[in-house]
Amino acid sequence: MATSRTPALVIYLLDVSASMARPLGGKRRIDVVVEALGAALRQMVFRSTKGGSLLPRYRIALFAYSDHVYDLLDGIKTVDHVAHLGVPELSPMHATETAKAFACAEKLLQAELPNLWPCPAPLVCHMTDGTYNGADPEPIARRIMGMSVPDGNVLVENIFISDSILPQPITDPMRWPGILPGDRLTNEYARKLRAMSSPLPESYRAVMLENNYHLAPKALMLLPGISPELVAMGFQMSAATPAH
Amino acid sequence: MTFQAQVNQEFVIDGVSYRMAEHPAAPGIPYGQEGRQAIVYQLLASSPTSGEGQRGHTDRRALKVFKPRYRLPALAGLADRLAAFAVLPGLAVCRRTVLIPQQHTAPLRQHPDLTYAVLMPWIEGPTWMEILVEKRELTPEQSLALAASLAEILCAMEQRSIAHCDLSGPNIMLPALAQSPTPDPQFPVALVDVEQLYAPGLERPEALPGGSPGYVYRTAPGGLWGARADRFAGAVLIAEMLGWCDKRVRDAAWGESYFNPDEMPLETGPASQDAERLRLRLSVLRPAAKQDAGWARDSQRYHLLVTVLRERWGQGVAGLFERAWNAETLADCATFGEWLVTLPEGGPGTTTKKRGGDGLSYELVLANGEVLALPQREVIIGRRDPEHLAEPDINIEHKAVSRPHCRIFPGSDGRLYIEDLKSMNGTMLNNRRIAPGKPFPLAPGDQIMLGFKVRLTIRLTTATDQGK
């Protein structure tokens, strides 16, 4: 449960490679991502507002990566601080050094984990639109998924903007059951991302069900970003830590 | 996609234009707060409306938009039944309009996600949770006034076999502590989130909240629904309010509730649904809880609160809280009538704030330490006018004070009000100048300045004070 005493830590890793300038649903992919991130932030703000106060129920880190990793918030900031700043502008750059971004998340978690004993399990939300350059990110992602607090293991979610992940199109995102461990994926990098994705916790699934999504038990935290709606769904999932 | 509100987005409901308010702490984001079942947005009326808003100010309303799972047609019928309870103290949100397809076709065609959304009064003031999180200091008078008001609300409800069924810090609003004045009198405490209310004749909700952390038995995760459902949570809230004036309690508070949710007691008695199952759970939970490193420390919160209640409010009050904490079932907890008669009483003949027929008395403390009891009628404060032989009720010989300067009077809601009588140098209430000719509610501990020079303090006298 995210409370101001036990805030949820959410680390975003956002791919800003050159391909993010390509279109998705009539907009640039990067603009779809900024919009979805804004909606997730708004969701966290609503969950953190009680009366006139914005409680620090969420702590957020935001890394954009291309050839390098850019720490957009200069460390971790509470949701009230981020809400005041707003979602930063993102610009497409060059390559996709995914491993570097995961390494930053791992370093941050190593420093934070001792202080997160009573808090909800942290979540790393990675958004990308193509395979990585440089080192393989999977070993780092799996080390991150092996980290834990009493609430559970650190969660890793992947939003993969690509047209070629599933053999069948998703006609209605609201009725879609999600990607299950045995589902066939038509893209090799999607299969790698599946190995880097945590099972959706039941408490998160309950929050998604309340919002009319129909994700099945054991669905993975892997979202195919084939439309702005599914990208938004992925970011909504990242903000679904239960709160009262 | 669910309803995506935008700041300044306009709606016309029943002929009144509203626009979506901006969040006070998040620029560009609508002023919304998400609960278990819905998001409540603040709407600003573009034109004055009748009713319980703030006349003379921008009229505010709350629009409760339910999540798809809770967007049920039965909400319309529930609103009709809740309307009967709106006359009770602290239940103004029971007066509501539900947006139904038959009557609100135009806005619902435009925004289908608003189907069965609820338009209701916006309750001013902080939530009790905010007071806890910010560790906001209360005077003993404020602590007592809030606790007594909450007990009064819950007493009136239990006398009608009504229970809120999800009492908790975020569901208790405190108009008495509103920063901006509320010319339309509101009860000092108000309850919100009433969709799961229990009352004879009401149907059990399809989705019953599981109770709120810090206010619910750990053995009642499926929620409580019945006439006694509020007894434990209400006792915790009243005790929190009474203890909050003590720095030791504020310092020991866990966070969004005084108690750590993990240290709440277990309901273990036979009134529970399945006594044997609970007994087995108890045998598992008790040792585990005691092994928890936090248990010993956290249990100190209970003992500290009992100590403070005893020291400040007497053994009777402390005993009621002990009884609730150690109760095996809700039936063993005190009724709110018992709380009301046990809370300290005021002296005879000076009552301005009525409480169930009994009263507390208000006093005005002058800067020189002189204490004046406020009678239960209008009191004119000013400087004597020898030329016209005009004598105010309270004469203050200071050149900064006009003749007359202001008046203090009891409102029909039982609260005290102050009104500046167009004085030369003005009247300050808690360091803010009040508009002349308009009544502003007073609370115990309020500081009044006449012409920036003469300080007065409103004090609430209790039986405890009088005994000293």
Interface residues (C-beta under 8 A of the other chain):
Chain A: M1 T3 S4 R5 T6 A39 L41 R42 Q43 V45 F46 R47 T49 K50 G51 G52 S53 L54 L55 D80 A83 H84 G86 L209 E210 N211 N212 E229 A232 A243 H244
Chain B: M1 T2 Q4 H23 P24 A25 A26 P27 G28 I29 P30 Y31 G32 Q33 E34 R36 I39 K67 P68 R69 Y70 G125 P126 T127 M129 E130 V133 E134 S168 G169 P170 M173 S212 P213 W254 G255 E256 P261
